Amino acid sequence: MLPITQTKAPASLDDTVSLTTFVDGIMEQDMNRLQIPGAVISIVKDNKIILAKGYGSSNLEKAAPVDPTTSMFRIASTTKLFTWTAVMQLVEQGKIDLDTDINTYLKSVKIPATYPEPITMRHLMTHTAGFEEGGVGYQITTDPAKLPGSISETLNKHMLARVRTPGEISSYSNYGATLAGLIVEEVSGVPYNDYIKKYIFDPLDMKYSTVVEPLPESFMPNNVVGYKSENGSFIPGTPTFEGGFRPAGSGTVSAVDMAHFMIAHLQNGKYGGQQILRPETAELMHSTTFQFDKRLPGVDLGFAEKQINGLTLITHGGSDPMFNTELYLVPAKHVGIFVSYNGGEGGDSAAGLIQAFFNRYYPAPDAKQPELFASAESIQKYAGAYQFTRRNISDIDKFFNFFVQLNVSVEDNKLSLGSGSEQQLYREVGPNLFQLEGDTEQIAFRTNESGKVTHMLLGMAPDMPLERTSLLDQNKFWLIILGFSGLIFITALLGLIFSRRKIKAMTTSEKWAIRLSAGTAGWALLSFVTIFMVIMSMDTMQKLSGISLSLSLSLVMPVTLVGLTLALLISAILVWKNKYWTAFKRVHYTLVALSAVAMTLFFYYWNLLGWQFG
């Protein structure tokens, strides 16, 4: 066993000058290296703010610096922590029971009884309700005039299918969090925006925080502009709005305000003279509630767990097309960190900053690498393609995850994830448990009753497990089919080009048959290339904010292909019946028809046949 030794004594957070110098060094380096225009951080310990500082600019055009007290950053999904805190306030008041059917509380939305087991608030808070993912074309908007009138309007219009039994497995869900926000509204009788202000922001003296969209005029001087980086320059991004999904991501806050929020959670609901949660409620909220595997971090009531240097953190992050935010709490040490960025690779900066912080102040204790586990079975059973449970099944969203798959292979009796410079090797350290070489990061697998591997969990993401893909869900399978079909289509087109003289001598029926074959082949190729290019050219904002005219028009093409394919199949039957050409040419003609069928099935399976929008 290889020991992991710690040579340096931990630094002290009591030395705030040293802490500031340490954070300054990381931030200054990252802002240049990762093209970040502005950032803000607040760190708390016990019931005090020990660091609150801004870096770079909140508005480059006005040369405005980031102020940790008044500069308001968009925090996207970190907003959910306000929603979950509000839920727990109503739980301790006896107005919500964590294990009661949520339809009991919903007045304007009703969740269908797809499964015998009802969805409960505990399921929503642990992301185990079993909803599919959605959002393409409607999750955000860039036009304030298009904001829906109510949360319930959005949930009813874009109701997602239930695709798993509640409580079975986690799948991070914006829809579920939005449902929770609606329940807060309908149970309390107070509009969501007003509730969060009255019962969370006001008691915690969060003067520069809101979940209102668009940002109220009184806050506009404090608004932090989000930027995109293009060719080394920062371009102001178009502001986005969550609309009806605001309980899942509409928050705009300052770092000092979030320090107050962190202190309240670390002090079991208390901030100053205010108690927003009872101690027992806060402790329940911060306790492990659902685990994919008992040996890995789990999910609390609204927080995700993370292990760093032997410490358990409870966390929540958030990102949108411009902003990246992370919040980390270490209840055992009464320490909290909030960091937010208004552009660039903020997510990478946050990950590096957090690890560096814990290496310096809470270094890993002396430990030993676990013994290698000698499984009686070959680890080959774990190899294959996996996809996140957080995905869509019912509409066009499904294709947007076509390439989002993780391939696991076996190399030297170790599991390999990724390839090239991104390759990571994991060795077996327990039943269905593997650990990254030279690290403590672990992954676990789940098997069914027959021992077949069904799911995988990356320890770093307890609310986003993966499930093993069926053959039809594997992009490699479809790429092989599409590649073969594409080659057949190309030969059909080349045949038309290079056989013009022979075609002139054919009968009218034979000529029409060849033209139909070549036309279908060309249309199939054009359909795939057009749709693929349109979808791949869309950035996150374009995908989530609306269905473009180019995408709508491109989806006409597969519908037309259906008609051409049916005609080609009938023509293939006639070609054989009338014995056109040689047997070889008839076989080739049939292959073109079958390739058209394969292409049509591809469009159908991935919800590209027609306008299947959520």
C-alpha positions, 0 to 999 in steps of 0.5 A: 500500500502506498502512503499519501503523506502530508509534509506541510502544516495547515495554514490558519484562517485566523491570518486573514492577511495571508488568506487574502494574499493567497486568494489574490494570487490565484484570482490574478493568475486565473483571470489572465489564464482563463480569460475572466473579466470579473469575479467575486469571492466571500469566505466565512468562518464561524459567524464572521466574514473573513474575506470578501473581495472583488476582482476585475470589472463588473462592467468593462464599458463603464470601467466599474470594478467588482464590489463584493458588497453591492455588485450583483452577480447572476447565480443561476442554479445556486438560486435553488438553495433559496427555494429549498430553504423556503421549503424547509421553513414550511416543513418546520411549520407543518405546512409541508410533509416531506413524504406526502404526494406533492399533488396534495399541495399543488392547486394549479398543476397536477402531476400525472400518476404515471407510476403507482408511487407518488412524487414527494417533496423529498424526491424533489429535493434529492432530484429523485422524482424521475422526471426526464430532462427538458428545456430546449427552446423554452427554458430561458428567454432574452426578451423580457416581454416574453416572460410568462405570467406565472410559474404554473403557466410554465409548468403546465405548458412544458410538463415533463414526462415521468420516466422513472419510479420516484426514489429509484435514482437521482437525476438533477432536475430544474423542473422539479425545483420549479415545482417546489417553488410553486408549492412554496407559493401555493402553500404559503399564499405568498408569491414566490418572489415576495416569499424569498424576499420576506422570509430569507433576504430581509431577515438575513440583511441581503440588501443586494439580492433578488429573484425578480426578473428583469432586474428592478430599476433600483438594482440596475446600477449594481448589475454585473454584466456577463461577457463572452470571450471572442478572439481575446476580446470580451463581448457583452452577452445578451441578458437571459431570464429564467421566466417561469423557471425562476425558482430554479435559477433567477437569483442575482446576488452580492457576495457579502449577501451570500456570506450572510446566507452561508453563515445562517446555514452554518449556524443552524439557521441563525444569523445575528438575531434572526433564526430562519430555520430551527437547528433541527431543521437545518441539521436535517437539511444538511444530512445525507438523504439519498445515496447511489452507493453508501461508499460515495458522497450522497445528496442532502435536502437540496445540497450535493455532497462532496469529499475533499481531503477527507472532509465532507462538503455540502455544495451547490453550483450554477451556470448560465451562458455567461456566469459561473457560481459555486457555493461550498459549506463545511459544516464540521469546520463552520466554513463557507466559500462563495465564488462567482464569475461573469465570463470566461472559464469560471468553472475551471477557476472555481474548481482549482481555487477550492482544491487549493484552498483545502490543500492549504487550510485543511490538507489531506491527513496521512492516509494509505491507498486502499488495497487492490480488490481481487474480483472473481469476475472480469472487470470487462463487464463494466466496459461500455457506453454510459449516458447521464440520467439527466436527459430527454426521451420525448422530444427534440432535446434527445438529439442534443445529447447524442454525443454526451456519452461516456465510454468505459474501456479496460486497459491493463486490468484497469478501467479507462475513462476518456482518451488521450490527455484526458484519459483517467485510469481507475483500479478496483478497490472494492465490489463495484468500486474503483479509485482513480490512480494516484488520487482519492476520486472514486466511481461506483457501479450498480448491478441488477439481480442478474449481476448485469451492470446498469448504472455508474456514478462519478463520486464528484457528481452524486446527483448526476449518475449515468446509466448503461446505454442500450444498443439503440441509444449508443451513438457509435451504433448510429454512426456506423449505420449512418456511415454505411448509409452515407456511402450507399447514398454517395454511390447512388449519386455517382451512378447517376452522374457516370451512367448518363449514357446508359440511362438514356437507353433505358425505358421511361420507367427505369429512368424514373426509378434511377432518378427516384433512387438518386433523388432520395439518396441526395435528399437523405444526405442533405437532410442529415447534413443540414440538421446536424450543422444547424444543431451543432452551430447553436450555442447554449443560449440559442438552444434554450431560448427558442426554436430558430427558423433555420431549425424549424425549416430543416425539420421539414426535410425528414418529413419529406424523406418519409414520402421519398422512402416509401416511394423508393421501397415500392419502386424497389419491389417493381424493380425486382418484379420487372427484372430491371438491369442486372441482379447486382444493380437490383441489389444495389438499388435495394440497398439504397432503399434500405439505407433510406429506411435506416436514415428515416429510423434515425430521424424518428428515434432521435425525435427529429421527424417533425416538430417534436418540441417540448 
